[in-house]
Amino acid sequence: MPASHPLVAHDTASSRLIQALRGRRPEVAPVWLMRQAGRSLPEYRALRSRGSMLDACLDPALASEITLQPVRRHRVDAAVFFSDIVVPLKLVGLDVEISAGRGPVFAQPVRTAAQIAELVRIDPALVEQRGGEIADAVGRTTAMLAEESAQRGEPIPLIGFAGAPFTLAAYLVEGGPSKDHLAARSLIHSDPAAWHDLTMWLAEVTGRFLALQVRAGASAGQLFDSWAGALAPADYRRAVLPASAAALAPVRAVETAEPVPLIHFGVGTGELLADMASVGVDALGVDYRVPLDEATARVGTDLTLQGNLDPALLFAPADVRRAAVHDVLTAGLAARAHVFNLGHGVPADTDPDVLTDLVRTVHDWR
């Protein structure tokens, strides 16, 4: 590990989060929240009053400031890099935009073998060659986190993240968000060779994006599979799992004294948890549909679990929400270690004061 990397230089290796991800349960449960940086914060909305989402992701000063906002306000135990899963596809030259209220939209869906063959000729190395703004943003963020850590008296790591190949492929094939991902699921069966080529190319593209963040200073990484829950387990194992495993290879190739801990998370993936755990990650994110003690029974005690409060409880009365937080923390005792999180992302209309209280509730629990 280079001496300048935050795991060494800022001692993020001793942080609550990294300890838990590596299987050592800290005295105080670590907590961070998916989508903790974003529309739920008034300071974010004020900062993002101009420009597109992708413009913000590729502006190092803006991305780093947005990443720090929930750390300052909520006192979470980690920052998660402000970006989007389609940023690496933007870097390699695809025409993609993030439509307000809808999500990523591609100008040209990729559905035929010929289109896929043309796409996969694009060199995934372009992610690194054109990723200077990403590395700059990560570097700025970790420097700001070091200052915040000094004030708080404990190290605060940065989590990098990337989209899993299936979720990226689903967006590409559908041309945008979909309720059933029928075109993507159909392609798995109608042209398995083309599907394999597409997902293995995406594995290298998104894996290089995550590795870029780790080299630049991220102390952990999460592979995020939003749509894997749409698949039957047999289809997931055959047509998706190999690419998800391959996406982690570029991160593992980053030279470090100790491996950077990796988290695998999917939505609606209760029937896939054991498969998702098989790719050699340190932690498994569990959505709100499966209690953590049940998830432990499915995957064993060799992994840290992350999760998994239902985001709907952010809108419940305070006593109901706090009791539910305690239930999640209790269920998390079954795993080797536990990182508290939501079972999905923070809804845009969440009261920020509720999130601050949520973090305090986790930290105060014994």
BALOBA-1460 file (C-alpha; in Angstrom, 3 decimals):
// residues 366
<rec num="1" residu="m" x="0.000" y="0.000" z="0.000"/>
<rec num="2" residu="p" x="1.507" y="3.370" z="-0.956"/>
<rec num="3" residu="a" x="2.254" y="5.416" z="2.150"/>
<rec num="4" residu="s" x="0.112" y="8.232" z="0.735"/>
<rec num="5" residu="h" x="-3.071" y="6.096" z="0.559"/>
<rec num="6" residu="p" x="-5.629" y="7.014" z="3.271"/>
<rec num="7" residu="l" x="-5.618" y="3.451" z="4.626"/>
<rec num="8" residu="v" x="-2.051" y="4.239" z="5.697"/>
<rec num="9" residu="a" x="-1.657" y="8.024" z="5.702"/>
<rec num="10" residu="h" x="-5.002" y="8.758" z="7.368"/>
<rec num="11" residu="d" x="-5.225" y="5.443" z="9.271"/>
<rec num="12" residu="t" x="-8.644" y="4.657" z="7.831"/>
<rec num="13" residu="a" x="-7.705" y="0.996" z="8.306"/>
<rec num="14" residu="s" x="-8.523" y="1.516" z="11.995"/>
<rec num="15" residu="s" x="-11.907" y="3.142" z="11.310"/>
<rec num="16" residu="r" x="-15.111" y="1.511" z="12.519"/>
<rec num="17" residu="l" x="-16.184" y="0.761" z="8.967"/>
<rec num="18" residu="i" x="-12.993" y="-0.913" z="7.773"/>
<rec num="19" residu="q" x="-12.689" y="-2.894" z="11.007"/>
<rec num="20" residu="a" x="-16.237" y="-4.202" z="10.559"/>
<rec num="21" residu="l" x="-15.768" y="-4.988" z="6.873"/>
<rec num="22" residu="r" x="-12.680" y="-6.991" z="7.761"/>
<rec num="23" residu="g" x="-14.619" y="-8.981" z="10.340"/>
<rec num="24" residu="r" x="-13.693" y="-7.229" z="13.576"/>
<rec num="25" residu="r" x="-16.782" y="-5.939" z="15.359"/>
<rec num="26" residu="p" x="-16.085" y="-2.447" z="16.800"/>
<rec num="27" residu="e" x="-17.602" y="-1.331" z="20.088"/>
<rec num="28" residu="v" x="-19.830" y="1.180" z="18.282"/>
<rec num="29" residu="a" x="-21.668" y="-0.061" z="15.193"/>
<rec num="30" residu="p" x="-20.567" y="1.797" z="12.050"/>
<rec num="31" residu="v" x="-23.270" y="3.404" z="9.940"/>
<rec num="32" residu="w" x="-23.432" y="4.952" z="6.495"/>
<rec num="33" residu="l" x="-26.417" y="5.302" z="4.171"/>
<rec num="34" residu="m" x="-26.762" y="4.581" z="0.495"/>
<rec num="35" residu="r" x="-27.642" y="7.855" z="-1.280"/>
<rec num="36" residu="q" x="-26.699" y="9.768" z="1.870"/>
<rec num="37" residu="a" x="-25.287" y="12.503" z="-0.400"/>
<rec num="38" residu="g" x="-28.016" y="13.935" z="-2.565"/>
<rec num="39" residu="r" x="-31.495" y="15.288" z="-2.848"/>
<rec num="40" residu="s" x="-32.514" y="14.803" z="0.785"/>
<rec num="41" residu="l" x="-30.104" y="17.579" z="1.787"/>
<rec num="42" residu="p" x="-31.017" y="21.255" z="1.283"/>
<rec num="43" residu="e" x="-27.317" y="22.123" z="0.958"/>
<rec num="44" residu="y" x="-27.099" y="19.656" z="-1.938"/>
<rec num="45" residu="r" x="-30.080" y="21.195" z="-3.703"/>
<rec num="46" residu="a" x="-28.573" y="24.661" z="-3.292"/>
<rec num="47" residu="l" x="-25.260" y="23.473" z="-4.705"/>
<rec num="48" residu="r" x="-26.846" y="21.597" z="-7.604"/>
<rec num="49" residu="s" x="-29.094" y="24.403" z="-8.827"/>
<rec num="50" residu="r" x="-27.251" y="24.488" z="-12.156"/>
<rec num="51" residu="g" x="-25.931" y="21.892" z="-14.542"/>
<rec num="52" residu="s" x="-26.732" y="18.222" z="-15.049"/>
<rec num="53" residu="m" x="-26.148" y="15.309" z="-12.718"/>
<rec num="54" residu="l" x="-23.299" y="14.001" z="-14.894"/>
<rec num="55" residu="d" x="-21.754" y="17.472" z="-14.995"/>
<rec num="56" residu="a" x="-21.688" y="17.417" z="-11.188"/>
<rec num="57" residu="c" x="-20.171" y="13.933" z="-11.116"/>
<rec num="58" residu="l" x="-17.331" y="15.072" z="-13.387"/>
<rec num="59" residu="d" x="-16.632" y="18.325" z="-11.517"/>
<rec num="60" residu="p" x="-14.015" y="17.423" z="-8.853"/>
<rec num="61" residu="a" x="-14.696" y="20.414" z="-6.604"/>
<rec num="62" residu="l" x="-18.456" y="19.900" z="-6.707"/>
<rec num="63" residu="a" x="-18.352" y="16.108" z="-6.341"/>
<rec num="64" residu="s" x="-16.025" y="16.266" z="-3.348"/>
<rec num="65" residu="e" x="-18.090" y="18.915" z="-1.581"/>
<rec num="66" residu="i" x="-21.312" y="16.934" z="-2.135"/>
<rec num="67" residu="t" x="-19.625" y="13.789" z="-0.825"/>
<rec num="68" residu="l" x="-18.708" y="15.562" z="2.423"/>
<rec num="69" residu="q" x="-22.115" y="17.133" z="3.108"/>
<rec num="70" residu="p" x="-23.732" y="14.160" z="4.902"/>
<rec num="71" residu="v" x="-20.516" y="13.447" z="6.819"/>
<rec num="72" residu="r" x="-20.646" y="16.902" z="8.350"/>
<rec num="73" residu="r" x="-24.393" y="16.980" z="8.927"/>
<rec num="74" residu="h" x="-25.177" y="13.429" z="10.052"/>
<rec num="75" residu="r" x="-21.777" y="12.307" z="11.437"/>
<rec num="76" residu="v" x="-21.904" y="9.025" z="9.541"/>
<rec num="77" residu="d" x="-18.861" y="6.778" z="9.820"/>
<rec num="78" residu="a" x="-17.964" y="6.872" z="6.130"/>
<rec num="79" residu="a" x="-18.405" y="8.963" z="3.025"/>
<rec num="80" residu="v" x="-19.565" y="7.359" z="-0.194"/>
<rec num="81" residu="f" x="-18.183" y="8.901" z="-3.348"/>
<rec num="82" residu="f" x="-20.715" y="11.092" z="-5.154"/>
<rec num="83" residu="s" x="-20.989" y="9.665" z="-8.648"/>
<rec num="84" residu="d" x="-23.290" y="7.487" z="-10.738"/>
<rec num="85" residu="i" x="-22.991" y="3.960" z="-12.066"/>
<rec num="86" residu="v" x="-23.158" y="5.191" z="-15.690"/>
<rec num="87" residu="v" x="-20.185" y="7.565" z="-15.323"/>
<rec num="88" residu="p" x="-17.690" y="4.980" z="-16.683"/>
<rec num="89" residu="l" x="-19.923" y="4.506" z="-19.733"/>
<rec num="90" residu="k" x="-19.883" y="8.272" z="-20.246"/>
<rec num="91" residu="l" x="-16.085" y="8.196" z="-19.960"/>
<rec num="92" residu="v" x="-15.721" y="5.623" z="-22.740"/>
<rec num="93" residu="g" x="-17.894" y="7.734" z="-25.058"/>
<rec num="94" residu="l" x="-21.461" y="6.439" z="-24.807"/>
<rec num="95" residu="d" x="-24.289" y="8.953" z="-25.246"/>
<rec num="96" residu="v" x="-26.010" y="8.794" z="-21.865"/>
<rec num="97" residu="e" x="-27.791" y="11.351" z="-19.725"/>
<rec num="98" residu="i" x="-29.487" y="11.168" z="-16.341"/>
<rec num="99" residu="s" x="-33.062" y="12.320" z="-16.769"/>
<rec num="100" residu="a" x="-34.597" y="14.056" z="-13.744"/>
<rec num="101" residu="g" x="-37.206" y="11.827" z="-12.147"/>
<rec num="102" residu="r" x="-36.346" y="8.908" z="-14.412"/>
<rec num="103" residu="g" x="-32.673" y="7.969" z="-14.280"/>
<rec num="104" residu="p" x="-30.036" y="7.005" z="-16.867"/>
<rec num="105" residu="v" x="-31.226" y="7.203" z="-20.467"/>
<rec num="106" residu="f" x="-29.164" y="6.081" z="-23.470"/>
<rec num="107" residu="a" x="-29.639" y="7.704" z="-26.858"/>
<rec num="108" residu="q" x="-29.210" y="4.350" z="-28.584"/>
<rec num="109" residu="p" x="-30.231" y="1.081" z="-26.888"/>
<rec num="110" residu="v" x="-27.903" y="-1.857" z="-27.547"/>
<rec num="111" residu="r" x="-29.945" y="-4.951" z="-28.367"/>
<rec num="112" residu="t" x="-28.516" y="-6.853" z="-31.334"/>
<rec num="113" residu="a" x="-25.396" y="-8.951" z="-31.714"/>
<rec num="114" residu="a" x="-24.065" y="-6.452" z="-34.246"/>
<rec num="115" residu="q" x="-24.590" y="-3.513" z="-31.891"/>
<rec num="116" residu="i" x="-22.921" y="-5.401" z="-29.058"/>
<rec num="117" residu="a" x="-19.979" y="-6.390" z="-31.253"/>
<rec num="118" residu="e" x="-19.456" y="-2.737" z="-32.150"/>
<rec num="119" residu="l" x="-19.764" y="-1.633" z="-28.528"/>
<rec num="120" residu="v" x="-17.260" y="-4.090" z="-27.088"/>
<rec num="121" residu="r" x="-14.586" y="-2.877" z="-29.508"/>
<rec num="122" residu="i" x="-14.324" y="0.236" z="-27.324"/>
<rec num="123" residu="d" x="-11.227" y="-0.067" z="-25.164"/>
<rec num="124" residu="p" x="-12.151" y="-0.212" z="-21.435"/>
<rec num="125" residu="a" x="-8.783" y="1.437" z="-20.693"/>
<rec num="126" residu="l" x="-10.448" y="4.707" z="-21.721"/>
<rec num="127" residu="v" x="-11.939" y="4.758" z="-18.223"/>
<rec num="128" residu="e" x="-8.495" y="5.415" z="-16.770"/>
<rec num="129" residu="q" x="-7.284" y="7.569" z="-19.643"/>
<rec num="130" residu="r" x="-10.278" y="9.899" z="-19.320"/>
<rec num="131" residu="g" x="-10.800" y="9.488" z="-15.585"/>
<rec num="132" residu="g" x="-8.601" y="12.319" z="-14.367"/>
<rec num="133" residu="e" x="-11.549" y="14.224" z="-12.919"/>
<rec num="134" residu="i" x="-12.613" y="11.142" z="-10.969"/>
<rec num="135" residu="a" x="-9.155" y="10.649" z="-9.472"/>
<rec num="136" residu="d" x="-8.967" y="14.374" z="-8.690"/>
<rec num="137" residu="a" x="-12.362" y="14.297" z="-6.982"/>
<rec num="138" residu="v" x="-11.391" y="11.277" z="-4.878"/>
<rec num="139" residu="g" x="-8.117" y="12.934" z="-3.891"/>
<rec num="140" residu="r" x="-9.885" y="16.154" z="-2.902"/>
<rec num="141" residu="t" x="-12.465" y="14.163" z="-0.955"/>
<rec num="142" residu="t" x="-9.951" y="12.151" z="1.049"/>
<rec num="143" residu="a" x="-8.018" y="15.321" z="1.904"/>
<rec num="144" residu="m" x="-11.230" y="16.914" z="3.172"/>
<rec num="145" residu="l" x="-12.083" y="13.755" z="5.101"/>
<rec num="146" residu="a" x="-8.677" y="13.873" z="6.769"/>
<rec num="147" residu="e" x="-9.476" y="17.371" z="8.039"/>
<rec num="148" residu="e" x="-12.903" y="16.237" z="9.226"/>
<rec num="149" residu="s" x="-11.342" y="13.191" z="10.900"/>
<rec num="150" residu="a" x="-8.887" y="15.395" z="12.796"/>
<rec num="151" residu="q" x="-11.767" y="17.491" z="14.131"/>
<rec num="152" residu="r" x="-13.811" y="14.444" z="15.076"/>
<rec num="153" residu="g" x="-10.903" y="12.493" z="16.532"/>
<rec num="154" residu="e" x="-11.492" y="9.325" z="14.499"/>
<rec num="155" residu="p" x="-10.696" y="8.335" z="10.913"/>
<rec num="156" residu="i" x="-13.432" y="8.580" z="8.288"/>
<rec num="157" residu="p" x="-12.922" y="6.435" z="5.165"/>
<rec num="158" residu="l" x="-14.245" y="6.943" z="1.648"/>
<rec num="159" residu="i" x="-16.253" y="4.205" z="-0.041"/>
<rec num="160" residu="g" x="-15.963" y="3.949" z="-3.811"/>
<rec num="161" residu="f" x="-18.721" y="2.332" z="-5.798"/>
<rec num="162" residu="a" x="-19.559" y="0.962" z="-9.226"/>
<rec num="163" residu="g" x="-22.522" y="-0.635" z="-10.939"/>
<rec num="164" residu="a" x="-22.581" y="-4.381" z="-11.453"/>
<rec num="165" residu="p" x="-22.546" y="-5.615" z="-15.074"/>
<rec num="166" residu="f" x="-26.148" y="-6.851" z="-15.081"/>
<rec num="167" residu="t" x="-27.592" y="-3.542" z="-13.938"/>
<rec num="168" residu="l" x="-25.512" y="-1.628" z="-16.486"/>
<rec num="169" residu="a" x="-26.483" y="-4.104" z="-19.203"/>
<rec num="170" residu="a" x="-30.152" y="-3.748" z="-18.268"/>
<rec num="171" residu="y" x="-29.969" y="0.027" z="-18.726"/>
<rec num="172" residu="l" x="-28.091" y="-0.334" z="-22.010"/>
<rec num="173" residu="v" x="-30.397" y="-2.931" z="-23.522"/>
<rec num="174" residu="e" x="-33.599" y="-1.266" z="-22.342"/>
<rec num="175" residu="g" x="-32.320" y="2.207" z="-23.199"/>
<rec num="176" residu="g" x="-33.236" y="3.408" z="-19.720"/>
<rec num="177" residu="p" x="-35.046" y="2.315" z="-16.542"/>
<rec num="178" residu="s" x="-37.519" y="-0.554" z="-16.820"/>
<rec num="179" residu="k" x="-39.957" y="-2.219" z="-14.463"/>
<rec num="180" residu="d" x="-39.388" y="-5.773" z="-15.696"/>
<rec num="181" residu="h" x="-36.100" y="-5.609" z="-17.695"/>
<rec num="182" residu="l" x="-37.773" y="-7.829" z="-20.263"/>
<rec num="183" residu="a" x="-35.452" y="-6.928" z="-23.148"/>
<rec num="184" residu="a" x="-32.367" y="-7.666" z="-21.075"/>
<rec num="185" residu="r" x="-33.776" y="-10.908" z="-19.698"/>
<rec num="186" residu="s" x="-34.806" y="-11.959" z="-23.224"/>
<rec num="187" residu="l" x="-31.320" y="-11.330" z="-24.587"/>
<rec num="188" residu="i" x="-29.865" y="-13.707" z="-21.983"/>
<rec num="189" residu="h" x="-31.834" y="-16.540" z="-23.609"/>
<rec num="190" residu="s" x="-32.032" y="-15.449" z="-27.250"/>
<rec num="191" residu="d" x="-28.337" y="-14.704" z="-27.752"/>
<rec num="192" residu="p" x="-26.255" y="-15.950" z="-24.816"/>
<rec num="193" residu="a" x="-22.986" y="-15.385" z="-26.687"/>
<rec num="194" residu="a" x="-23.746" y="-11.710" z="-27.317"/>
<rec num="195" residu="w" x="-24.949" y="-11.335" z="-23.729"/>
<rec num="196" residu="h" x="-21.690" y="-12.845" z="-22.462"/>
<rec num="197" residu="d" x="-19.640" y="-10.456" z="-24.585"/>
<rec num="198" residu="l" x="-21.657" y="-7.467" z="-23.370"/>
<rec num="199" residu="t" x="-21.509" y="-8.283" z="-19.668"/>
<rec num="200" residu="m" x="-17.823" y="-9.246" z="-19.657"/>
<rec num="201" residu="w" x="-16.985" y="-5.952" z="-21.408"/>
<rec num="202" residu="l" x="-19.073" y="-4.099" z="-18.854"/>
<rec num="203" residu="a" x="-17.271" y="-5.990" z="-16.090"/>
<rec num="204" residu="e" x="-13.958" y="-4.588" z="-17.231"/>
<rec num="205" residu="v" x="-15.321" y="-1.063" z="-17.739"/>
<rec num="206" residu="t" x="-17.009" y="-0.830" z="-14.347"/>
<rec num="207" residu="g" x="-14.217" y="-2.738" z="-12.600"/>
<rec num="208" residu="r" x="-11.649" y="-0.258" z="-13.896"/>
<rec num="209" residu="f" x="-13.861" y="2.573" z="-12.648"/>
<rec num="210" residu="l" x="-13.925" y="1.113" z="-9.136"/>
<rec num="211" residu="a" x="-10.193" y="0.392" z="-9.229"/>
<rec num="212" residu="l" x="-9.566" y="3.995" z="-10.272"/>
<rec num="213" residu="q" x="-11.349" y="5.180" z="-7.134"/>
<rec num="214" residu="v" x="-9.381" y="2.764" z="-4.937"/>
<rec num="215" residu="r" x="-6.024" y="3.815" z="-6.377"/>
<rec num="216" residu="a" x="-6.974" y="7.467" z="-5.875"/>
<rec num="217" residu="g" x="-7.830" y="6.962" z="-2.198"/>
<rec num="218" residu="a" x="-11.054" y="5.016" z="-1.571"/>
<rec num="219" residu="s" x="-10.629" y="2.719" z="1.443"/>
<rec num="220" residu="a" x="-13.454" y="0.327" z="0.475"/>
<rec num="221" residu="g" x="-15.596" y="-0.407" z="-2.561"/>
<rec num="222" residu="q" x="-19.169" y="-1.484" z="-3.228"/>
<rec num="223" residu="l" x="-20.477" y="-3.260" z="-6.311"/>
<rec num="224" residu="f" x="-24.116" y="-2.235" z="-6.672"/>
<rec num="225" residu="d" x="-26.596" y="-4.465" z="-8.562"/>
<rec num="226" residu="s" x="-29.904" y="-2.603" z="-8.596"/>
<rec num="227" residu="w" x="-31.779" y="-4.995" z="-10.847"/>
<rec num="228" residu="a" x="-30.363" y="-8.462" z="-10.103"/>
<rec num="229" residu="g" x="-33.513" y="-9.317" z="-8.156"/>
<rec num="230" residu="a" x="-35.412" y="-9.497" z="-11.453"/>
<rec num="231" residu="l" x="-33.592" y="-12.722" z="-12.345"/>
<rec num="232" residu="a" x="-34.315" y="-16.349" z="-11.557"/>
<rec num="233" residu="p" x="-31.492" y="-17.853" z="-9.480"/>
<rec num="234" residu="a" x="-30.400" y="-20.246" z="-12.246"/>
<rec num="235" residu="d" x="-30.227" y="-17.394" z="-14.768"/>
<rec num="236" residu="y" x="-28.275" y="-15.266" z="-12.292"/>
<rec num="237" residu="r" x="-25.705" y="-18.010" z="-11.696"/>
<rec num="238" residu="r" x="-25.258" y="-18.776" z="-15.373"/>
<rec num="239" residu="a" x="-25.492" y="-15.403" z="-17.056"/>
<rec num="240" residu="v" x="-24.616" y="-12.771" z="-14.433"/>
<rec num="241" residu="l" x="-22.459" y="-14.086" z="-11.596"/>
<rec num="242" residu="p" x="-19.320" y="-14.662" z="-13.741"/>
<rec num="243" residu="a" x="-19.350" y="-11.036" z="-14.894"/>
<rec num="244" residu="s" x="-19.920" y="-9.733" z="-11.365"/>
<rec num="245" residu="a" x="-16.906" y="-11.726" z="-10.192"/>
<rec num="246" residu="a" x="-14.862" y="-10.395" z="-13.114"/>
<rec num="247" residu="a" x="-15.801" y="-6.809" z="-12.233"/>
<rec num="248" residu="l" x="-13.928" y="-7.156" z="-8.952"/>
<rec num="249" residu="a" x="-10.717" y="-8.392" z="-10.590"/>
<rec num="250" residu="p" x="-9.334" y="-4.907" z="-11.469"/>
<rec num="251" residu="v" x="-9.797" y="-3.827" z="-7.847"/>
<rec num="252" residu="r" x="-7.982" y="-6.886" z="-6.554"/>
<rec num="253" residu="a" x="-5.163" y="-6.121" z="-8.979"/>
<rec num="254" residu="v" x="-4.489" y="-2.789" z="-7.261"/>
<rec num="255" residu="e" x="-1.280" y="-3.262" z="-5.284"/>
<rec num="256" residu="t" x="-2.055" y="-2.962" z="-1.578"/>
<rec num="257" residu="a" x="-0.461" y="-4.340" z="1.568"/>
<rec num="258" residu="e" x="-3.889" y="-5.587" z="2.633"/>
<rec num="259" residu="p" x="-6.803" y="-6.096" z="0.246"/>
<rec num="260" residu="v" x="-9.236" y="-3.182" z="0.112"/>
<rec num="261" residu="p" x="-12.519" y="-4.531" z="1.546"/>
<rec num="262" residu="l" x="-15.328" y="-5.017" z="-0.947"/>
<rec num="263" residu="i" x="-19.106" y="-5.027" z="-0.493"/>
<rec num="264" residu="h" x="-21.623" y="-6.657" z="-2.850"/>
<rec num="265" residu="f" x="-25.193" y="-5.328" z="-2.729"/>
<rec num="266" residu="g" x="-28.323" y="-6.035" z="-4.719"/>
<rec num="267" residu="v" x="-32.016" y="-5.161" z="-4.533"/>
<rec num="268" residu="g" x="-34.619" y="-7.912" z="-4.224"/>
<rec num="269" residu="t" x="-31.864" y="-10.502" z="-4.052"/>
<rec num="270" residu="g" x="-32.950" y="-12.589" z="-1.062"/>
<rec num="271" residu="e" x="-32.892" y="-15.770" z="-3.168"/>
<rec num="272" residu="l" x="-29.461" y="-14.863" z="-4.547"/>
<rec num="273" residu="l" x="-27.598" y="-14.001" z="-1.339"/>
<rec num="274" residu="a" x="-25.494" y="-17.161" z="-1.211"/>
<rec num="275" residu="d" x="-24.539" y="-16.732" z="-4.858"/>
<rec num="276" residu="m" x="-23.673" y="-13.062" z="-4.389"/>
<rec num="277" residu="a" x="-21.511" y="-13.989" z="-1.417"/>
<rec num="278" residu="s" x="-19.548" y="-16.476" z="-3.517"/>
<rec num="279" residu="v" x="-17.546" y="-13.886" z="-5.498"/>
<rec num="280" residu="g" x="-15.021" y="-13.388" z="-2.702"/>
<rec num="281" residu="v" x="-16.222" y="-10.135" z="-1.136"/>
<rec num="282" residu="d" x="-15.767" y="-9.112" z="2.489"/>
<rec num="283" residu="a" x="-19.326" y="-7.946" z="3.094"/>
<rec num="284" residu="l" x="-22.758" y="-8.550" z="1.689"/>
<rec num="285" residu="g" x="-25.352" y="-5.807" z="1.566"/>
<rec num="286" residu="v" x="-28.846" y="-7.091" z="2.346"/>
<rec num="287" residu="d" x="-31.967" y="-5.237" z="1.315"/>
<rec num="288" residu="y" x="-34.877" y="-4.692" z="3.700"/>
<rec num="289" residu="r" x="-36.823" y="-7.787" z="2.627"/>
<rec num="290" residu="v" x="-34.673" y="-10.338" z="4.486"/>
<rec num="291" residu="p" x="-33.847" y="-9.983" z="8.213"/>
<rec num="292" residu="l" x="-30.113" y="-10.012" z="8.907"/>
<rec num="293" residu="d" x="-30.245" y="-13.096" z="11.118"/>
<rec num="294" residu="e" x="-32.017" y="-14.957" z="8.311"/>
<rec num="295" residu="a" x="-29.443" y="-13.659" z="5.826"/>
<rec num="296" residu="t" x="-26.699" y="-14.999" z="8.101"/>
<rec num="297" residu="a" x="-28.385" y="-18.399" z="8.080"/>
<rec num="298" residu="r" x="-28.299" y="-18.308" z="4.265"/>
<rec num="299" residu="v" x="-24.701" y="-17.168" z="3.765"/>
<rec num="300" residu="g" x="-22.888" y="-18.262" z="6.926"/>
<rec num="301" residu="t" x="-20.690" y="-16.346" z="9.333"/>
<rec num="302" residu="d" x="-17.621" y="-15.774" z="7.158"/>
<rec num="303" residu="l" x="-18.958" y="-12.449" z="5.849"/>
<rec num="304" residu="t" x="-19.822" y="-9.105" z="7.357"/>
<rec num="305" residu="l" x="-23.418" y="-8.096" z="6.672"/>
<rec num="306" residu="q" x="-24.542" y="-4.591" z="5.780"/>
<rec num="307" residu="g" x="-28.051" y="-3.206" z="6.143"/>
<rec num="308" residu="n" x="-30.930" y="-3.175" z="6.348"/>
<rec num="309" residu="l" x="-33.591" y="-0.807" z="7.694"/>
<rec num="310" residu="d" x="-36.584" y="-0.377" z="5.402"/>
<rec num="311" residu="p" x="-36.370" y="3.218" z="4.054"/>
<rec num="312" residu="a" x="-40.127" y="3.515" z="4.658"/>
<rec num="313" residu="l" x="-39.352" y="3.639" z="8.375"/>
<rec num="314" residu="l" x="-37.697" y="7.028" z="7.856"/>
<rec num="315" residu="f" x="-41.258" y="8.356" z="7.650"/>
<rec num="316" residu="a" x="-42.541" y="6.503" z="10.728"/>
<rec num="317" residu="p" x="-42.941" y="8.023" z="14.218"/>
<rec num="318" residu="a" x="-39.623" y="8.386" z="16.037"/>
<rec num="319" residu="d" x="-40.331" y="5.664" z="18.600"/>
<rec num="320" residu="v" x="-41.308" y="3.200" z="15.875"/>
<rec num="321" residu="r" x="-38.208" y="4.026" z="13.826"/>
<rec num="322" residu="r" x="-35.837" y="3.743" z="16.785"/>
<rec num="323" residu="a" x="-37.299" y="0.395" z="17.815"/>
<rec num="324" residu="a" x="-36.824" y="-0.862" z="14.254"/>
<rec num="325" residu="v" x="-33.199" y="0.331" z="14.284"/>
<rec num="326" residu="h" x="-32.623" y="-1.660" z="17.479"/>
<rec num="327" residu="d" x="-34.211" y="-4.720" z="15.864"/>
<rec num="328" residu="v" x="-31.831" y="-4.464" z="12.894"/>
<rec num="329" residu="l" x="-28.818" y="-4.054" z="15.163"/>
<rec num="330" residu="t" x="-29.894" y="-7.053" z="17.233"/>
<rec num="331" residu="a" x="-30.386" y="-9.207" z="14.139"/>
<rec num="332" residu="g" x="-26.956" y="-8.081" z="12.921"/>
<rec num="333" residu="l" x="-25.346" y="-9.733" z="15.934"/>
<rec num="334" residu="a" x="-25.771" y="-13.065" z="14.163"/>
<rec num="335" residu="a" x="-23.192" y="-12.082" z="11.528"/>
<rec num="336" residu="r" x="-19.437" y="-11.969" z="12.138"/>
<rec num="337" residu="a" x="-19.728" y="-8.139" z="12.068"/>
<rec num="338" residu="h" x="-22.344" y="-5.620" z="10.986"/>
<rec num="339" residu="v" x="-22.392" y="-2.285" z="9.170"/>
<rec num="340" residu="f" x="-25.695" y="-0.495" z="9.685"/>
<rec num="341" residu="n" x="-27.325" y="0.889" z="6.550"/>
<rec num="342" residu="l" x="-30.702" y="1.150" z="4.927"/>
<rec num="343" residu="g" x="-31.989" y="-1.729" z="2.871"/>
<rec num="344" residu="h" x="-31.947" y="0.629" z="-0.142"/>
<rec num="345" residu="g" x="-31.154" y="4.280" z="-0.786"/>
<rec num="346" residu="v" x="-32.330" y="7.377" z="1.101"/>
<rec num="347" residu="p" x="-35.574" y="8.657" z="-0.482"/>
<rec num="348" residu="a" x="-35.314" y="12.180" z="-1.861"/>
<rec num="349" residu="d" x="-38.028" y="13.605" z="0.415"/>
<rec num="350" residu="t" x="-36.520" y="12.320" z="3.669"/>
<rec num="351" residu="d" x="-36.270" y="14.846" z="6.511"/>
<rec num="352" residu="p" x="-32.503" y="15.344" z="7.096"/>
<rec num="353" residu="d" x="-33.096" y="15.638" z="10.845"/>
<rec num="354" residu="v" x="-34.502" y="12.102" z="10.801"/>
<rec num="355" residu="l" x="-31.271" y="10.832" z="9.229"/>
<rec num="356" residu="t" x="-29.199" y="12.604" z="11.871"/>
<rec num="357" residu="d" x="-31.337" y="11.033" z="14.583"/>
<rec num="358" residu="l" x="-30.991" y="7.638" z="12.883"/>
<rec num="359" residu="v" x="-27.194" y="7.829" z="12.998"/>
<rec num="360" residu="r" x="-27.280" y="8.938" z="16.634"/>
<rec num="361" residu="t" x="-29.606" y="6.041" z="17.493"/>
<rec num="362" residu="v" x="-27.182" y="3.548" z="15.957"/>
<rec num="363" residu="h" x="-24.176" y="5.050" z="17.726"/>
<rec num="364" residu="d" x="-25.952" y="5.115" z="21.095"/>
<rec num="365" residu="w" x="-27.062" y="1.478" z="20.922"/>
<rec num="366" residu="r" x="-25.298" y="-1.107" z="23.043"/>
